[in-house]
């Protein structure tokens, strides 16, 4: 990957990394403010219940998305390199229609799958209106994430940054204004409305960018350049999205079957801090994935190996520094944001931090597999890591609880 590829006119890695970094920094600020308000103005049981339901909501969103954002990230750069604007538009339209159809089906059949929720967060035990807005928020969030996958595939992350910051700002201001009368139903209603607003606002922008950035003059792929079958890649993406979810929210969902919801709130504070740390470290990886596909489409894929190695080493060094810094200031930060009653979260955070440098090594390799046509190997690696995580998760949580 020569200098032109990294920072020249054809590449957008640097610019997109800056956009995502700015958006990530803003997201951290808004997330911490939300965490501080919710942990102080919601009782521990309600806060733990909201954390468990939030995890379940993201599970529903992942089911509705069906791995389609990853498909957009992989195929839109190829269509852009080959001038296949029509295929790009048809792919996004089909993906949006599929997500909308799955969302409608999820809503229509909510009575049949509501029993999947564990007893600790069963529908019958929820306050009025919570389950309805939970489902609506899940579908709206899925539509927003599909749109972001489209922006990512076009290598245009500026609009994603703007829209997400506006969403977080609006949601945070709403939570702050309604802090004295916060309820779980109120929170999910706000999440639903603001996510839907982002999709409606961003869809025309995505359409204009697609027409501007992808030429309508088709060019055939270079010799030796393989493009995977959409159906095969989509199938692997579905599995990968479900596995990825296990590392972010299914753990709280599992915890709700093992320990009281008040304990989940302690874990939620620690995992949220740890998740924000990983999210910040993953910003360059998100920006690099569509660029790798583009470089491969241009026939320069042999240059990737050394650059990916250098990229991995740099990410690992930064992760060690940030994990060490978090270990030093984490306790004071948790107490400052959430109060003394969540001081136990720091102990949980210390157990979670060693996974940060490991993820920094693994993530660039998996990103390269997804960017080319080795997604099956990426799925296998994720399954191995999931087995290790949940193989130790339940025993440790049972002992701690």
N, C-alpha and C positions, 0 to 999 in steps of 0.2 A: 504494500500500500504506500505509494510514493507521496511526496508532499502535496501534489495536486489533489490526491484522493483524500488526504486528511484535512486540508484546510483551504483547498482551492475552490474554484467556482463550481465544480461538479459535486463537491461534498458539502454536507450540511451537519457533520458531526459536531463541530465546535459550536456552531450557532444553536443547534438543537439542544446540546448539553447545557449551554448557558440558559436557554429558555426553561428547560426542565429543572435546572438548579434553582432558578429564581422561583419557579412554581413550587418546587419542593420545599424551599425555605419558607415561602408563604404558607404552604400546607402545614408545615410543622408548627408555625406560630398559631394558626387557626385551630389546629388539632389540640394543641396544648391548652389554649384558652377554653375550648369546648370541654376538654377533660377536667379542667379546674372548676368550671361552672357546674358540670353535671355531678362531679364527685362531691361537691359542697352543698348543692341544693336538692339532690336526690338522696333519699335514704339508701343505706348500703344494700338492702334487699332489692329495692327498685333499680338501683344502679347495676347490680349484678344481673337482674332480670333483663334489663335493657341490653347489657353486654351479650348475654346469651341469645336474645332475640336478634340482635344485630348480626351475630355470627350465623344464625339460621337464615336471616334475610340474604346474606351474601352467598349462602349455599343455594338458595332459590335463584338468585341472579346468575350464578354460575351455570345452573341447570338450563336456564332460559337462554343464556348466551351460547351454549353448546360449542365452545371453542372457536367461534367465528371471528373474534377480534384477531387471534393469532393467524388465522387464514388470511385476513386482510393485510396484516403486517408482512407476511411472506410473499403474497402474490402481487400486491399493488406495485412494489418496486420493479418486479419483472415486467409487468404490463407497461410501466412507465418507460423502462429501458427499451422495450420493443414497440412503443408507440401504439399500444392497443387500448385506446381510450374506451371504446365500446365495451370491451371485456371488463374493464375496471368498473364502469358504471353498472353493468349488469351484475357483477359480483357483489358490489355493495348493496344494490337494490334487492337482490335475492337474500342476502344476509339480513337486511333490515326486515324484510317480509317474514323470514323464518323466525326471527326473534319476536316480532309482534305476534305471530301466530302461536308460538310457544307460550308467550305471556298471556294471551287470551285463554289458551288451554289450561294454563296453570291456575288462572283466576276462576275459570268455570268449574274446575275439578277440585277446588280447595277443600271441599268437604270430605273428599275421599282420601287425601294424603295428609290431612292435618294430624292424623294419628301417629305419623312418623316422629312428631316432637316428643321428647322424653317427658316423663311425668312431672318433672320439676318445672317445665314450661308448657304444660298442656293447655290447649285452647280453652277448656272449661275454667281454668284458673286465671285466665288473662282478664284484665279490665276491659270494659266495653269499648268496641271500636278498634282495639289494638290489632287484632288479626287481619281485619280488612285493610287497614293502612299498611300493615307489614307486607302483605302481598302486593299492593299497589306500589309501594316504595321499591320492592325487589324488581318489579318489571321496569319501572322508570329508570332505576340504576343500570339495568342491563342495556337499555337503549342508549344511555349516555356512554357507557363503556364501549359499545360497538362503534359509536361515533368517534371516540378517542382512538380506537384501533384503526379507523380510516385515516385520521390525521397522521398517525404514526406511520402507516403504510405509504403515505404520500411524502413522508419525511418533512412534514410541516407541523411542528409541535408548538408553534407560537400561539395558534388559536386554542389548542388544548390547554396551554398554560393560562391564557386569559379567561377562558370559560370556567376552568376549575377554580381559579382564584375568586372569580365572581360568585360562583356557587358556594364556596366555603365562607366567603365574606357574608353573603346573605344569610346562610344558615347560622353562622356564629352570632350575627346581630339579632336574629330572631330568637335564638336560645337565650341570649343575654337579656333581651327585652321581656321574654316570658319566663324568666328564671323563677319568679315567685309562684308561678302556677304551672310549672313543668309537669307533664305526664308522659307516659310512654306513647300513648296514642298521638299526642300532640307532636312529639319528636318524629315519629314515622310519617305523619301527615306532612310535616315540613320537608322531610327528606324526599318524599314522593313529588311534591309540587316543584321543588327547586331542581331536582334531577330532570323532570319532564321539561321544564323551562330551558335547561341547557340544551337538550336534544333539539327542541323546536327552533331555538336560536341558531344552533350550529349547523344544522342540516343544509340550509341554503349556502352557507360559507363553504362547506365541504364540496358541494356540487360545483361552485364556481372555481375552486382550486383544482378540482379534477379536470375541468375543461381547459384550464390555463396551463397546467403542468404536464399533462399527458397529450402528446401529439396524436392526431387522428391518422397519421401516415404510418402504417404498420411496417416494422422491420423484423425480419426473421431472427431467431436466436443464433448465436455464434456456434460454430462447430464444437462439439464436446460439452456444451452447456446443457445440463439436464434440468428440467422443471418437473417436479413431482405431480402426480395426479391430485386434483383438488379433493376428490372423495377420499383418497387414501390419507392425504395430509389432514383433512378435516377430522377423520376418525381418530387419528393420533392426537390431534389438538383437543378433542373432547376429553380423552383420557387424561392428557396432561393438565388441562384446566381443573379437573376434579382432584388430581393429585396435588396441584399447587394450592388449592383451597385448603387442603388438610393441614398445611403449614401455617395458615393464617387465622382461620376461624373455626374449623371443625374441632380443634382442641377444646375450645370453650363449650362447644356443643356437647362433646363427650364428657367434659367435666360436670355439666349440669346433671348427668346421670350418676355421678359418683359422690359429689360434695354439695353442700348447700350453696345457693346462689350468692350469699354474702361472701363466700370464699372466692367465687368466680370474679368478683369485683376487684379483689386484690391481685389476682392473676392478670386481669384485663389491664390494669394500670401498668404493670411491668411489661406485658407483651406489647402494649401500645408504644411504650418508649423504645423497646427493642425493634419493633416493626418500623418505626420512624427512622431509626438508625439504618436498617437494611434498605429502606426505601431511598434514602439519600445516597447510599453507596451504589444503588442500582441504576441511578440516573444515566451515567455514561453508557451502560449496557443497553438501556432502552433506545438511546440515540444511535448506537452503533448497529443494532440488528438490521434495519432496512438498508443501511449503507453497505453492509457485508453482502447482502443479496445483490445490490447494484454493482459492486465491484466484481462479484462472481459473474454476473450477466455480461460484463464488459470483457470477460476472458482473462482477468488478472488475478484469479483466485489463488495462484501459487504464492502470491505475495502476502497472503493472509496469515500464514503460520507464525512467522516471526513477530508480526505485529500483535497477534492475539496473545502470544507468550509474554511480550512486554506489557501489554494491557493488563494481563492477569497479575503479574508481579506488582505493578503499580497499585492496582485495586487492593491487593492483599496487604501491602504496607500501610495504605490509608486506613484500611479496616482495623488493623492492629492499634493504630494511634487512636482512632475514634472509640474503639471498645475500651481501651485503657482510660481515656478521658471520661467516658460514661461511668466506668467503675469508680472513678474518684469523686465525681460530682453528682452521681445518680441519686444517692440518698437525699441530699439537700434539695435536689430538683423535685423529687417526688413529694417531699414534705411541703415545699413551697407551693406546689401546684395543687395538691390534693389533700394536704393536712396530715396531722400526726397519725390518724387512724389507718392510713395506708402505708405506714413505714415498713410493714412486712413485705411490701411489694419489692423493696430493694433486694431482699434475699432471693426472691424469685428471679429478679433481673440478673443477678450474678450468675445464676444457673443458665440463663439464656444467652448471655454474652459470648461464651466460647463458640457458639454456632455462627457468629458474624464473620470471623476470618475464614471459616470453612466455606461459607456461602460465597465469599469473595473469590475463592479459588474455583469453585464449581460453576458459578453463574456464567462467566465468560465462555466456558467450554459448551455449556448447554445452549447458550445464545448462538454460538456458531453452528451447532447442529440444527437448531430451528431455522436459521437463516438460509441453510442450503437444503439438502434433501436427506438429512440423517435424523429426522425427528423421532424415528422409532428408537434409536439409541438414547435420545434424550428422555423419552418416556421410561425406558428401562432404568436409567440412572435415577430418575425421580422416584420410581417404585422402590429401589434399594434404599434411598434416603428416607422415604416414608416409613418403610419397615423398621429402620433403626429408630426413627423418631417415636412412633407409636408403640414400638416394642418396649421402650423405656418410659414412655409417658405415663401410662396407666399405673404401673407400680409406684413411680415417684409421687404422682398426684395422690394416690391412695395413702401413702405414708405421710405425706404432708398434710392432707385433709384430716 
